[in-house]
Amino acid sequence: MAEWAFWLAACWLALLTCCVWACLAEALRLARRPAPAPEALSGMTLIKPVKGLDPGLAQNLESIALSDPGSRVQVIVAVESREDPAAEVAFEFQRKHPERDILVLLTGPSGTRMGKAHNMIRALPRASHPLVIFSDSDALTSPELLAQTSQAFAEGCDAVFAAPLQRRGRAAAGALMEAAMNHTFSLGAALGWRALGFTHCAGAWMAYRREIIERSGGLEPIANAVADDFALSRRVARAGARGRLIAAPVWLRQSGESLGETVVHLVKWSRIIRCSLPSVYSLLPLFNPAAAALAALALAFCCGRHLQAAWLLTGLFLVSRAAAAWLHDALLGEGARRWPWYLGLAFVDFGALAFWASGFGSTIRWRGTTYRLDWDGRCKVI
């Protein structure tokens, strides 16, 4: 029995290792999608909900102006009050560009709503254009993002998304965030989109026709959704929206400078995913190559045979994981690091098991507010 189980685990590990390369291949295929022909951008409104002073917020706002020299994009920076330190940065951006259509909207207290969803709800009626982009405060805008989003709308899409990539950060904290974002979520984004469509999207850059938002019931139904991106994309998909994942990534600099802050951030996201997709989340260890490697090794020890095969498969997984991550950075990211970093990164999936276990907590703290999570993807302020 143990020997049969070993071969099952070994074959599963080999399949998951191949999936890493399939994810990389699909990411490269997406990145090589022909760029749209240069043309004037469609009129679009970019809504940036902010709360708290993220590192680089001024740079992120300025990137909008630099990416839109024709001033085709209306910008709405939605912040709850003037007392928020982000408000002055937003007003300074507005003063710096008097020729642009920039609105700093004070949305008032969020109350029982999620803060980001509250700012989105209050800002949407002030949009001047029927094409609306929601972009997180820690996201940089680029000419490629705007051009490809505009082109997707011109080709009839109702919803447009970009995969997030973490910018290179400091020491262990930055490395951990890169491992979680660039070499886990974003590595599989293109293949996940091809296989599952709207379920593999991120709120850092999501754009919709206002008509499809209204047809799906508006934004109010997501006011208490802990993952606004997943909740909204699922609703518009059910309303018959045609979606696209564009080739251009959206570059982020997540808040949090220390390793401890980064760990807390990833635990929070583990709980958000568990809350939003409880049935899928419970099965995630089955799709973790590290778990399959541990199972293969344990079963080989139990049956007293095939130890060499188990160690060989585990070694191939570790080297393969590192090589795929190196190629991802070299071809799609900010350039490859030195090889030793990637050999350490190969163990990220082992650590992911601990983050998975932490995801079963029932509360998160986000932007100064504590929320209790329900099993239906919603949350309550406590």
FIFI-526140 format. One record per residue (C-alpha): residue number from 1; residue in one letter; y, z, x. Coordinates in nm, 3 decimals. Layout:
REM residues N
NUM, A, Y, Z, X $
...
REM end
This chain:
REM residues 382
1, M, 0.000, 0.000, 0.000 $
2, A, 0.242, 0.096, 0.281 $
3, E, 0.165, -0.226, 0.466 $
4, W, 0.232, -0.436, 0.156 $
5, A, 0.560, -0.248, 0.103 $
6, F, 0.653, -0.306, 0.469 $
7, W, 0.621, -0.682, 0.440 $
8, L, 0.822, -0.677, 0.119 $
9, A, 1.102, -0.482, 0.294 $
10, A, 1.081, -0.709, 0.601 $
11, C, 1.111, -1.025, 0.393 $
12, W, 1.401, -0.874, 0.199 $
13, L, 1.579, -0.784, 0.524 $
14, A, 1.533, -1.139, 0.653 $
15, L, 1.672, -1.280, 0.327 $
16, L, 1.977, -1.051, 0.335 $
17, T, 2.042, -1.147, 0.697 $
18, C, 2.039, -1.512, 0.594 $
19, C, 2.284, -1.424, 0.315 $
20, V, 2.537, -1.308, 0.576 $
21, W, 2.536, -1.659, 0.722 $
22, A, 2.550, -1.815, 0.377 $
23, C, 2.862, -1.609, 0.306 $
24, L, 3.023, -1.724, 0.630 $
25, A, 2.932, -2.088, 0.564 $
26, E, 3.087, -2.078, 0.217 $
27, A, 3.401, -1.907, 0.352 $
28, L, 3.436, -2.185, 0.611 $
29, R, 3.380, -2.451, 0.345 $
30, L, 3.652, -2.299, 0.128 $
31, A, 3.894, -2.271, 0.422 $
32, R, 3.845, -2.641, 0.500 $
33, R, 3.938, -2.748, 0.147 $
34, P, 4.205, -3.019, 0.186 $
35, A, 4.557, -2.880, 0.170 $
36, P, 4.770, -2.994, -0.122 $
37, A, 5.013, -3.276, -0.057 $
38, P, 5.364, -3.141, 0.019 $
39, E, 5.570, -3.129, -0.297 $
40, A, 5.816, -2.902, -0.471 $
41, L, 5.669, -2.579, -0.599 $
42, S, 5.628, -2.529, -0.970 $
43, G, 5.860, -2.273, -1.120 $
44, M, 5.677, -1.941, -1.090 $
45, T, 5.757, -1.573, -1.127 $
46, L, 5.622, -1.336, -0.862 $
47, I, 5.593, -0.976, -0.985 $
48, K, 5.550, -0.713, -0.718 $
49, P, 5.473, -0.368, -0.865 $
50, V, 5.558, -0.099, -0.610 $
51, K, 5.531, 0.277, -0.591 $
52, G, 5.601, 0.463, -0.272 $
53, L, 5.717, 0.319, 0.057 $
54, D, 5.435, 0.115, 0.204 $
55, P, 5.458, 0.033, 0.576 $
56, G, 5.606, -0.313, 0.606 $
57, L, 5.737, -0.333, 0.248 $
58, A, 6.066, -0.488, 0.365 $
59, Q, 5.873, -0.749, 0.566 $
60, N, 5.646, -0.822, 0.269 $
61, L, 5.944, -0.881, 0.041 $
62, E, 6.121, -1.095, 0.298 $
63, S, 5.809, -1.310, 0.335 $
64, I, 5.863, -1.429, -0.023 $
65, A, 6.203, -1.576, 0.064 $
66, L, 6.074, -1.729, 0.388 $
67, S, 5.785, -1.894, 0.202 $
68, D, 6.006, -2.039, -0.071 $
69, P, 6.301, -2.217, 0.093 $
70, G, 6.374, -2.405, -0.230 $
71, S, 6.421, -2.082, -0.429 $
72, R, 6.175, -2.197, -0.694 $
73, V, 6.017, -1.855, -0.736 $
74, Q, 6.172, -1.579, -0.944 $
75, V, 6.099, -1.236, -0.792 $
76, I, 6.064, -0.916, -0.993 $
77, V, 6.018, -0.595, -0.798 $
78, A, 5.901, -0.336, -1.050 $
79, V, 5.950, 0.028, -0.951 $
80, E, 5.959, 0.334, -1.177 $
81, S, 6.288, 0.490, -1.065 $
82, R, 6.568, 0.491, -0.809 $
83, E, 6.424, 0.811, -0.667 $
84, D, 6.124, 0.617, -0.538 $
85, P, 6.192, 0.540, -0.169 $
86, A, 6.071, 0.182, -0.229 $
87, A, 6.363, 0.122, -0.468 $
88, E, 6.628, 0.112, -0.196 $
89, V, 6.420, -0.135, 0.007 $
90, A, 6.395, -0.356, -0.303 $
91, F, 6.768, -0.336, -0.374 $
92, E, 6.844, -0.423, -0.011 $
93, F, 6.621, -0.731, -0.043 $
94, Q, 6.815, -0.827, -0.357 $
95, R, 7.151, -0.780, -0.185 $
96, K, 7.039, -0.984, 0.114 $
97, H, 6.958, -1.287, -0.105 $
98, P, 7.228, -1.318, -0.373 $
99, E, 7.149, -1.688, -0.415 $
100, R, 6.796, -1.611, -0.541 $
101, D, 6.668, -1.500, -0.880 $
102, I, 6.565, -1.148, -0.779 $
103, L, 6.537, -0.862, -1.027 $
104, V, 6.473, -0.502, -0.927 $
105, L, 6.336, -0.358, -1.250 $
106, L, 6.335, 0.018, -1.304 $
107, T, 6.038, 0.062, -1.536 $
108, G, 6.061, 0.434, -1.610 $
109, P, 5.782, 0.695, -1.595 $
110, S, 5.432, 0.554, -1.629 $
111, G, 5.313, 0.844, -1.843 $
112, T, 4.944, 0.807, -1.924 $
113, R, 4.926, 0.451, -1.791 $
114, M, 4.806, 0.354, -1.446 $
115, G, 5.118, 0.314, -1.233 $
116, K, 5.057, -0.046, -1.126 $
117, A, 4.956, -0.158, -1.475 $
118, H, 5.266, 0.012, -1.619 $
119, N, 5.494, -0.180, -1.383 $
120, M, 5.314, -0.506, -1.464 $
121, I, 5.344, -0.445, -1.839 $
122, R, 5.717, -0.373, -1.818 $
123, A, 5.788, -0.665, -1.584 $
124, L, 5.601, -0.944, -1.763 $
125, P, 5.854, -0.985, -2.051 $
126, R, 6.128, -1.039, -1.791 $
127, A, 5.947, -1.334, -1.630 $
128, S, 6.150, -1.656, -1.655 $
129, H, 5.854, -1.888, -1.596 $
130, P, 5.524, -1.949, -1.776 $
131, L, 5.334, -1.918, -1.443 $
132, V, 5.316, -1.558, -1.319 $
133, I, 5.188, -1.416, -0.990 $
134, F, 5.107, -1.047, -0.946 $
135, S, 5.113, -0.943, -0.581 $
136, D, 5.052, -0.596, -0.435 $
137, S, 5.325, -0.422, -0.239 $
138, D, 5.123, -0.436, 0.085 $
139, A, 5.064, -0.814, 0.059 $
140, L, 5.243, -1.078, 0.263 $
141, T, 5.342, -1.402, 0.091 $
142, S, 5.291, -1.727, 0.281 $
143, P, 5.391, -2.091, 0.220 $
144, E, 5.022, -2.176, 0.192 $
145, L, 4.967, -1.916, -0.079 $
146, L, 5.255, -2.045, -0.288 $
147, A, 5.170, -2.412, -0.234 $
148, Q, 4.801, -2.375, -0.319 $
149, T, 4.874, -2.154, -0.620 $
150, S, 5.125, -2.409, -0.750 $
151, Q, 4.878, -2.692, -0.689 $
152, A, 4.600, -2.510, -0.874 $
153, F, 4.824, -2.466, -1.176 $
154, A, 4.927, -2.832, -1.156 $
155, E, 4.559, -2.926, -1.171 $
156, G, 4.509, -2.731, -1.492 $
157, C, 4.393, -2.388, -1.377 $
158, D, 4.479, -2.087, -1.591 $
159, A, 4.402, -1.819, -1.333 $
160, V, 4.436, -1.835, -0.953 $
161, F, 4.321, -1.583, -0.693 $
162, A, 4.331, -1.542, -0.314 $
163, A, 4.087, -1.343, -0.103 $
164, P, 4.244, -1.048, 0.083 $
165, L, 4.228, -1.009, 0.460 $
166, Q, 4.331, -0.693, 0.642 $
167, R, 4.575, -0.737, 0.929 $
168, R, 4.472, -0.589, 1.261 $
169, G, 4.542, -0.218, 1.264 $
170, R, 4.541, 0.078, 1.492 $
171, A, 4.232, 0.216, 1.667 $
172, A, 3.946, 0.345, 1.453 $
173, A, 4.140, 0.348, 1.125 $
174, G, 4.230, -0.019, 1.151 $
175, A, 3.880, -0.113, 1.264 $
176, L, 3.723, 0.065, 0.969 $
177, M, 3.955, -0.105, 0.721 $
178, E, 3.888, -0.445, 0.879 $
179, A, 3.514, -0.382, 0.860 $
180, A, 3.533, -0.292, 0.492 $
181, M, 3.777, -0.564, 0.388 $
182, N, 3.737, -0.863, 0.621 $
183, H, 3.368, -0.832, 0.706 $
184, T, 3.231, -0.708, 0.375 $
185, F, 3.435, -0.784, 0.064 $
186, S, 3.625, -1.089, 0.189 $
187, L, 3.331, -1.229, 0.386 $
188, G, 3.143, -1.262, 0.059 $
189, A, 3.442, -1.361, -0.156 $
190, A, 3.388, -1.738, -0.149 $
191, L, 3.013, -1.719, -0.214 $
192, G, 3.069, -1.448, -0.474 $
193, W, 3.323, -1.666, -0.649 $
194, R, 3.087, -1.965, -0.650 $
195, A, 2.804, -1.754, -0.793 $
196, L, 2.989, -1.510, -1.018 $
197, G, 3.337, -1.652, -1.075 $
198, F, 3.592, -1.411, -1.212 $
199, T, 3.398, -1.099, -1.118 $
200, H, 3.478, -1.144, -0.748 $
201, C, 3.855, -1.125, -0.736 $
202, A, 4.121, -0.892, -0.599 $
203, G, 4.458, -0.786, -0.733 $
204, A, 4.643, -0.844, -0.407 $
205, W, 4.718, -1.199, -0.527 $
206, M, 4.634, -1.300, -0.882 $
207, A, 4.824, -1.556, -1.087 $
208, Y, 4.800, -1.651, -1.453 $
209, R, 4.957, -1.868, -1.714 $
210, R, 5.138, -1.637, -1.954 $
211, E, 4.970, -1.820, -2.239 $
212, I, 4.622, -1.714, -2.121 $
213, I, 4.737, -1.353, -2.080 $
214, E, 4.869, -1.353, -2.434 $
215, R, 4.556, -1.523, -2.567 $
216, S, 4.342, -1.252, -2.405 $
217, G, 4.542, -0.974, -2.574 $
218, G, 4.825, -0.916, -2.327 $
219, L, 4.847, -0.652, -2.056 $
220, E, 4.847, -0.338, -2.270 $
221, P, 4.464, -0.328, -2.296 $
222, I, 4.444, -0.282, -1.918 $
223, A, 4.700, 0.002, -1.910 $
224, N, 4.429, 0.257, -1.833 $
225, A, 4.189, 0.033, -1.645 $
226, V, 4.127, 0.178, -1.301 $
227, A, 4.077, -0.176, -1.160 $
228, D, 4.350, -0.385, -1.322 $
229, D, 4.241, -0.701, -1.139 $
230, F, 3.882, -0.688, -1.258 $
231, A, 3.977, -0.583, -1.612 $
232, L, 4.238, -0.856, -1.654 $
233, S, 4.032, -1.133, -1.495 $
234, R, 3.735, -1.046, -1.713 $
235, R, 3.952, -1.063, -2.025 $
236, V, 4.104, -1.401, -1.942 $
237, A, 3.762, -1.539, -1.849 $
238, R, 3.636, -1.441, -2.194 $
239, A, 3.941, -1.616, -2.340 $
240, G, 3.822, -1.942, -2.183 $
241, A, 4.043, -1.952, -1.873 $
242, R, 3.973, -2.197, -1.594 $
243, G, 3.998, -2.010, -1.264 $
244, R, 4.012, -2.094, -0.895 $
245, L, 3.982, -1.908, -0.567 $
246, I, 4.225, -2.082, -0.331 $
247, A, 4.159, -2.137, 0.038 $
248, A, 4.464, -1.950, 0.171 $
249, P, 4.399, -1.577, 0.224 $
250, V, 4.647, -1.306, 0.136 $
251, W, 4.715, -1.082, 0.435 $
252, L, 4.740, -0.708, 0.373 $
253, R, 4.839, -0.400, 0.562 $
254, Q, 4.681, -0.114, 0.371 $
255, S, 4.872, 0.214, 0.371 $
256, G, 4.736, 0.501, 0.579 $
257, E, 4.767, 0.536, 0.954 $
258, S, 4.493, 0.791, 1.032 $
259, L, 4.115, 0.761, 1.021 $
260, G, 4.103, 1.039, 0.761 $
261, E, 4.344, 0.854, 0.531 $
262, T, 4.140, 0.536, 0.565 $
263, V, 3.816, 0.718, 0.479 $
264, V, 3.983, 0.867, 0.169 $
265, H, 4.108, 0.520, 0.075 $
266, L, 3.759, 0.370, 0.097 $
267, V, 3.604, 0.658, -0.097 $
268, K, 3.863, 0.593, -0.368 $
269, W, 3.768, 0.227, -0.385 $
270, S, 3.397, 0.314, -0.394 $
271, R, 3.463, 0.526, -0.703 $
272, I, 3.676, 0.255, -0.862 $
273, I, 3.398, -0.002, -0.819 $
274, R, 3.139, 0.242, -0.954 $
275, C, 3.360, 0.314, -1.254 $
276, S, 3.423, -0.055, -1.322 $
277, L, 3.068, -0.184, -1.267 $
278, P, 2.833, 0.116, -1.301 $
279, S, 2.510, -0.078, -1.350 $
280, V, 2.578, -0.316, -1.061 $
281, Y, 2.699, -0.032, -0.838 $
282, S, 2.376, 0.163, -0.883 $
283, L, 2.181, -0.134, -0.741 $
284, L, 2.404, -0.198, -0.437 $
285, P, 2.173, -0.024, -0.183 $
286, L, 1.910, -0.286, -0.265 $
287, F, 2.149, -0.549, -0.130 $
288, N, 2.245, -0.354, 0.182 $
289, P, 2.071, -0.499, 0.491 $
290, A, 2.091, -0.162, 0.667 $
291, A, 1.896, 0.002, 0.384 $
292, A, 1.633, -0.273, 0.408 $
293, A, 1.612, -0.222, 0.785 $
294, L, 1.566, 0.154, 0.745 $
295, A, 1.299, 0.096, 0.482 $
296, A, 1.113, -0.153, 0.703 $
297, L, 1.118, 0.087, 0.999 $
298, A, 1.006, 0.385, 0.789 $
299, L, 0.720, 0.189, 0.633 $
300, A, 0.610, 0.058, 0.973 $
301, F, 0.590, 0.415, 1.100 $
302, C, 0.401, 0.520, 0.785 $
303, C, 0.133, 0.257, 0.820 $
304, G, 0.125, 0.283, 1.202 $
305, R, 0.152, -0.092, 1.244 $
306, H, 0.413, -0.367, 1.278 $
307, L, 0.661, -0.148, 1.468 $
308, Q, 0.754, -0.436, 1.695 $
309, A, 0.818, -0.664, 1.399 $
310, A, 1.033, -0.397, 1.231 $
311, W, 1.243, -0.339, 1.544 $
312, L, 1.274, -0.713, 1.603 $
313, L, 1.401, -0.775, 1.250 $
314, T, 1.643, -0.482, 1.276 $
315, G, 1.774, -0.613, 1.608 $
316, L, 1.816, -0.962, 1.466 $
317, F, 2.009, -0.818, 1.173 $
318, L, 2.244, -0.621, 1.402 $
319, V, 2.311, -0.918, 1.631 $
320, S, 2.347, -1.154, 1.337 $
321, R, 2.594, -0.925, 1.163 $
322, A, 2.805, -0.900, 1.479 $
323, A, 2.792, -1.274, 1.547 $
324, A, 2.897, -1.364, 1.192 $
325, A, 3.189, -1.120, 1.209 $
326, W, 3.298, -1.261, 1.547 $
327, L, 3.294, -1.616, 1.410 $
328, H, 3.481, -1.508, 1.096 $
329, D, 3.764, -1.361, 1.303 $
330, A, 3.765, -1.650, 1.550 $
331, L, 3.777, -1.922, 1.284 $
332, L, 3.944, -1.759, 0.984 $
333, G, 4.117, -1.443, 1.102 $
334, E, 4.368, -1.337, 1.365 $
335, G, 4.138, -1.428, 1.653 $
336, A, 3.821, -1.268, 1.781 $
337, R, 3.814, -0.926, 1.942 $
338, R, 3.602, -0.844, 2.245 $
339, W, 3.227, -0.849, 2.188 $
340, P, 3.166, -0.471, 2.219 $
341, W, 3.378, -0.414, 1.907 $
342, Y, 3.149, -0.640, 1.704 $
343, L, 2.834, -0.471, 1.832 $
344, G, 2.977, -0.148, 1.693 $
345, L, 3.073, -0.326, 1.372 $
346, A, 2.709, -0.422, 1.322 $
347, F, 2.648, -0.061, 1.211 $
348, V, 2.906, -0.080, 0.932 $
349, D, 2.636, -0.135, 0.670 $
350, F, 2.469, 0.193, 0.767 $
351, G, 2.798, 0.374, 0.705 $
352, A, 2.840, 0.187, 0.376 $
353, L, 2.548, 0.386, 0.239 $
354, A, 2.750, 0.707, 0.278 $
355, F, 3.051, 0.550, 0.105 $
356, W, 2.821, 0.432, -0.172 $
357, A, 2.701, 0.789, -0.230 $
358, S, 3.061, 0.914, -0.235 $
359, G, 3.139, 0.667, -0.514 $
360, F, 2.972, 0.888, -0.774 $
361, G, 3.266, 1.131, -0.773 $
362, S, 3.460, 1.153, -1.099 $
363, T, 3.823, 1.173, -0.978 $
364, I, 4.060, 0.982, -0.751 $
365, R, 4.411, 1.048, -0.629 $
366, W, 4.630, 0.738, -0.621 $
367, R, 4.999, 0.712, -0.536 $
368, G, 5.054, 1.083, -0.597 $
369, T, 4.867, 1.099, -0.930 $
370, T, 4.517, 1.233, -0.995 $
371, Y, 4.293, 1.046, -1.241 $
372, R, 3.960, 1.124, -1.402 $
373, L, 3.728, 0.823, -1.417 $
374, D, 3.522, 0.728, -1.720 $
375, W, 3.209, 0.512, -1.717 $
376, D, 3.379, 0.227, -1.900 $
377, G, 3.624, 0.132, -1.626 $
378, R, 3.908, 0.339, -1.770 $
379, C, 4.080, 0.647, -1.636 $
380, K, 4.293, 0.938, -1.757 $
381, V, 4.578, 1.120, -1.588 $
382, I, 4.493, 1.483, -1.515 $
REM end
